[in-house]
Amino acid sequence: PIDDTSDTMDLDSSSREEFTSAKTSPVCTVLDTYLDNLMANVPQLALLLQEQGFIQNIKFLRTDDIPSLMIHPSTLGVETAQPTTTTNQQTFSPELIEMNAAMLLRFLKTNCTRENSTYLLHRTAGDTNIQLFDISSISQMRQRKWVWWLALCSYRFACRLEQLQNKVLSPHDKVTRREYRERQRSLLNNTLNLLEDLADMDGGHHETIAAAVCEHLADTFLWSDEAEGDVGPRDSSKPAPWASSSQPYRKVTPDCLNKAHDHLMNGIKKLSPPLTKARAKNSPIEIEALSTQLYGIHHKLINVCLKLADIHLQNYFSSNLLQSLRMAARMLRDATTLVEPRDIFDFSKDATDNSRLYGRSILLQYAWLWEFCGHFARSYAADPLWRERGHISGNDLLSLFKEVDSACNNITKLCFRASKWRPKTSVSVASHGQVSLQSLSGIVVLPEDFEEIEASVLQKEGCHEAISTSKSILNEQTQIKRDNRLVLVAASVCYSHAVDSYLFLAEYNSDVAKDGQASIDLGTMNKISTKRDEPVAPLLRQRLGDASNEIGKILLAESRTVLLNENADRGRNMSHVSAIMLASAQFWFSQGLDQFTAGKDLRNIALLRCNLCQCCKIRANTNVILPGSSKDHDKKSNAETFLQKAVDHLVSAHEAMGERDADSL
């Protein structure tokens, strides 16, 4: 078809002569065309008039005009010696045809009563009687031709029902739409059963069709009106990840999501062996076709797993949550492998739009995955119910995050490094590699700080020894405190991956617009923030800043504890250990301040300023040696410097609170 509102028919010169000759009756052809348009609900017909294989003319006819004008010489462009007495002579009577059709439909409705059955309507030439045969039993007679025919008929009818739901039924008619979907599922399941019977009869497995049927079955469970509203009320104390408000399937029930998950997995299992064979044969056409179909199934399965993860987060279903996130990571890795040969992460000016769409889609799901991981870690550290109801430990979360990082590591290499793009929010980059999922102690000493500490009066003890002692003290914390600290550091890493992905997508889309190329659907990117000039949701930055603040508070408290222990035991000099912890706390407070400033969260900006003020007061009031500290004779001026910094932080905090009070929003 040319478009959704017309049907087409090709007529060459010989066909036009047959239409207008007196020896050949055109009634059957015109009648078939008229009935096709009626049954397909197509308002017009496009006739392509050909001459020796070249299209000479295109004529459009309304469906109502087909009986009178389809074979008219003026329509076909054929000159005839026989004069036409009337210009609108009808080949048949539409009213009579519609009356007979209504009678026939009533006859079929009365007699076609068995579910999942196939009937054959037959009329012998020249006979006025029609016969109806139930041919469902033919499929049981081990005839491959009929089994294949019945399977394709069931599949085509199921697809037609899906089209009717999209184009004919009202979105508010949920009852009829649900009935259509149930009928569609019945036809699709019948198709799968027939294809399995055909495979048992050595008729071939037809993997691509079977996988397409599985995908259609999954789609029938992913309609938003399967659930009357959302999946349930969310606890206000546990804010939803931003990703859950932007990804698909927001109103689909968990039961429907699990059923869709099973059908999509079945489709992947059917297509994986043919792809392996195609790669062994080195057949590029087969590899591309199978990879494209498999990628579509993987894409849906990742979204389903992420939505299930969002639901499990609300209900403390820890084992299900771990499984959903692991599955999403593995499917994302496999999806990237499927389309990697197409240079999907080539965001240069010469890259094709199709490859960019693949890369953008994978990066968006990559950001969602890390955001859910970060929220899982943050929720675990703040809510003791994960241990009481979820029966999960911090090591389980860390193992999950490392597995996700291992599965998705290739994405960052292919994307960021190929585009020579440096992460702008990554905690790992800011800490010069001292913070990662393999190093979660939270102790961070920046290179410039390391040199100053090493050159200070603590040179005898050594900076490396102080760092090692600080980590040992932190490892001696109670199990719950240690788990919370490690998981919070992991949360900051996870949120950093998500934020950097959103920033990269926003910058990439901006470059595309500047180059004057076709923009790649920015609808999802515009949802990333409530403000057009901010590509990352303020709520996501707030969570990253909140995790950094909590880590800083833990290290600040440990630094005070070390100082108190030193005062109680005069035989040990632990000021250098306290200095390392205090420097690390300042690093995390600074990271949190950067995120709250970027998100314009004035209340939390004031809070972080107060925490930094506490760090400066400790440096001014104790003998803690930190970068910038000097010899003993300069201690007085050193204390005054730190007190001035503390005052500056407090002034900035008051300014932020005043701006917040003045803000009408």
Stockholm file with secondary structure:
# STOCKHOLM 1.0

chainA/1-665         PIDDTSDTMDLDSSSREEFTSAKTSPVCTVLDTYLDNLMANVPQLALLLQEQGFIQNIKFLRTDDIPSLMIHPSTLGVETAQPTTTTNQQTFSPELIEMNAAMLLRFLKTNCTRENSTYLLHRTAGDTNIQLFDISSISQMRQRKWVWWLALCSYRFACRLEQLQNKVLSPHDKVTRREYRERQRSLLNNTLNLLEDLADMDGGHHETIAAAVCEHLADTFLWSDEAEGDVGPRDSSKPAPWASSSQPYRKVTPDCLNKAHDHLMNGIKKLSPPLTKARAKNSPIEIEALSTQLYGIHHKLINVCLKLADIHLQNYFSSNLLQSLRMAARMLRDATTLVEPRDIFDFSKDATDNSRLYGRSILLQYAWLWEFCGHFARSYAADPLWRERGHISGNDLLSLFKEVDSACNNITKLCFRASKWRPKTSVSVASHGQVSLQSLSGIVVLPEDFEEIEASVLQKEGCHEAISTSKSILNEQTQIKRDNRLVLVAASVCYSHAVDSYLFLAEYNSDVAKDGQASIDLGTMNKISTKRDEPVAPLLRQRLGDASNEIGKILLAESRTVLLNENADRGRNMSHVSAIMLASAQFWFSQGLDQFTAGKDLRNIALLRCNLCQCCKIRANTNVILPGSSKDHDKKSNAETFLQKAVDHLVSAHEAMGERDADSL
#=GR chainA/1-665 SS CCSTTEEEEEECHHHHHHHHSSSSCCHHHHHHHHHHHHHHTCCEEEEEEEETTEEEEEEEEEGGGHHHHTTCHHHHTCCCSSCCSCTTCCSSCHHHHHHHHHHHHHHHHHHCCSTTCCEEEECCTTCSCCEEEECGGGGGGTCHHHHHHHHHHHHHHHHHHHHHHHHTSCTTCHHHHHHHHHHHHHHHHHHHHHHHHHHHTTSCCCHHHHHHHHHHHHHHTCCGGGSSSSSSCCCTTSCCCGGGGTSSCTTCCHHHHHHHHHHHHHHHHHHHHHHHHHHHHTCHHHHHHHHHHHHHHHHHHHHHHHHHHHHHHHHTCHHHHHHHHHHHHHHHHHHHHHHGGGCTTCCSTTSCHHHHHHHHHHHHHHHHHHHHHHHHHHHHHHCTHHHHTSCCCHHHHHHHHHHHHHHHHHHHIIIIITTTCCCSSCHHHHTTTSSBTTBCSCCCCCHHHHHHHHTSTTTTTCHHHHHHHHHHHHHTSCHHHHHHHHHHHHHHHHHHHHHHHHHHHHHHHHHHHHTTCCCCCCHHHHTTCSSTTCSSCHHHHHHHHHHHHHHHHHHHHHHHHHHHHHHHCTTCCCHHHHHHHHHHHHHHHHHHHHHHHHTTCHHHHHHHHHHHHHHHHHHHHSCCCCTTCCCGGGHHHHHHHHHHHHHHHHHHHHHHHHHHHHCCC
#=GC SS_cons         CCSTTEEEEEECHHHHHHHHSSSSCCHHHHHHHHHHHHHHTCCEEEEEEEETTEEEEEEEEEGGGHHHHTTCHHHHTCCCSSCCSCTTCCSSCHHHHHHHHHHHHHHHHHHCCSTTCCEEEECCTTCSCCEEEECGGGGGGTCHHHHHHHHHHHHHHHHHHHHHHHHTSCTTCHHHHHHHHHHHHHHHHHHHHHHHHHHHTTSCCCHHHHHHHHHHHHHHTCCGGGSSSSSSCCCTTSCCCGGGGTSSCTTCCHHHHHHHHHHHHHHHHHHHHHHHHHHHHTCHHHHHHHHHHHHHHHHHHHHHHHHHHHHHHHHTCHHHHHHHHHHHHHHHHHHHHHHGGGCTTCCSTTSCHHHHHHHHHHHHHHHHHHHHHHHHHHHHHHCTHHHHTSCCCHHHHHHHHHHHHHHHHHHHIIIIITTTCCCSSCHHHHTTTSSBTTBCSCCCCCHHHHHHHHTSTTTTTCHHHHHHHHHHHHHTSCHHHHHHHHHHHHHHHHHHHHHHHHHHHHHHHHHHHHTTCCCCCCHHHHTTCSSTTCSSCHHHHHHHHHHHHHHHHHHHHHHHHHHHHHHHCTTCCCHHHHHHHHHHHHHHHHHHHHHHHHTTCHHHHHHHHHHHHHHHHHHHHSCCCCTTCCCGGGHHHHHHHHHHHHHHHHHHHHHHHHHHHHCCC
//
